[in-house]
Amino acid sequence: MNIEEKVKAIAQSDEFSAYTYVFEDWETADHVIDRVPLPAIINVCPLQGQIERKNGRWRDMEYINIAFIDKVERDADGTENAAVYNRMKEAGFAFINALNNSGWFERVPDTLPYSVIYEQLSSIVTGVLFTIELREMWHC
C-alpha cells in the first residue's frame, strides 16, 4: 500500500467511522465537502515528498496536509468556532495517535504545527489543518 492508502485505511477505521474521508486537492475538496456528510477528514494531495534508499531498502516520505473539519453556522461567533476547532483538534490528536500506532510509519514528531480554518472554504466549516511529514517504515 502507498502512503495515501495507509492514511485512508486509518481514516476509514472504526475509530473514525463518524468522519467522511476525502482525498483531493484543496480546490476540489472545497466543492466535495458540500456534498458529503460532515465532520470530515480531508487528506490534501501532497505537493512534495522524497524517497530514501539505504542498504538496498527504501521508504517513501511525504509532507501531508490533513484537515479535520465540521460545519458551523454562517458568521459563527468566536465561541462557536472555538468549540468546533477544539473538537476537530481532538480528532486530529486521535488520528496522529492512530498513525503512530499503525506500524506503517515512523513516530510523528512530538511537536507539530497546525492552522485553524475559520470559514475559509465555500462551505461554512471550521477545523484544524495539520502538516505532517510521514515517513514510512523501511521496505526490503
N, C-alpha and C positions, 0 to 999 in steps of 0.2 A: 504494500500500500504506500502511496505517496503521502506527503505531509497533509495536504488538504483532506484526503480520505480519512486519515487518522483523526484530524480535528473534527471532521463531520461525524465520525463514529462516536466520539466523546459527546458532541453536542446532541446527538440523537439517542444517547443512552437514557435509561430510566431516570437517572438523576436530573436530567434536563428536559424531561418529557413535556413540561409546561411551556417550553420555548419552541418557536419555529426557527429552523436553521436556514440561513441564506448565505450563499457564496456567490458574490458578484462584485463588480467594480462599484464605486460609490454612486455613479450616475444611474446605473441600472437598479441597484439596491434601493435607491431613493424612490423609484417607481414601483418596485416589487412590494415594498413594505405596506403600501396602500391596499394590497390585495391578499395579504396573509394575516393569520391571527397573531396578535401580539400578546405577550412580550416576544422578542426575537433576539437571536444571536446572529450577528452579521459578521462573517469572515470576509473581509475585503480582499479581493485578489491581490496577491503580493506583487510589489513593484521590483523587488530585488531579493537576491539570496546568494548563496555560494555553495559549491560542492567542495568537500575536502577529501583528499585521498592520502592515505598513510599506510605504509607496510602492506599494500595490496588490499586494504579495506577502504571503504568510502562511506560518506554520510552527506546528507543534504542539510542545509541550514537556510531558513527563510525568515525574513523580518515580516511578521504578520501584524495587521491591524484588526482587532476583533472588538466589536461593539456589542453592548447589551442595552437594548432599548425597549421602551414601552410608551404607550400613548399618554398624553396629558391633555387637559382642556386647553383650547386656544387661549393665549395670553395668560397662562397659568402664573400664579404669583410665585415668589421665591420659595415659600414653604411647600407648596405643591410640587414644584420642580425638585426641591431637595429631597422630598420623600421618595420620588421616583428614582433619581440618580443614586441615592444611597442604597435603595433596594437593588438596583442594577449593579452597583459596585459590589454588593454582597454576592450576587450571582457570578460576577467576574472572579471574585476570590475563590468561590467554589469551583469554577471552571479551571482556574490556574492550579488548584489542588488536584483536580482530575488529570490535568496534563502531567503534573509531577508524578502521579500515582499510576499512570498508564503503562510505564515501562517502554514507551516508544521514544521518549525524548530525555535529554539531559535535564536536570532540575532547572526550572525557570529561576532567574536571579531573585534574591530576596527583596531587592529594590527595583521597582518597575514604574515607569511613567504612565500616566493616564490623562485623558482630557475629558471634560464634561461636555456633553452635547445638549444644548438648550434649543429646542425648536428650530434647528438649523436646516432641516430637510423639508421637502414639500409636505410631508406628513407631519402632523403635530406630535412629535416624540421627544423624549428626553432620555438620556442614558449616559453611559460611560464607554470610552474608547481606550483600549489598552494596546500599546505597541510592545510586541514580544519577539525576541529573537529565539526561534525554536531550532534546537539542534537535535537532529535525530541521533539515536544511539548508533554505534558503528555497525556496518554491514560487512559480511565476509565477502 
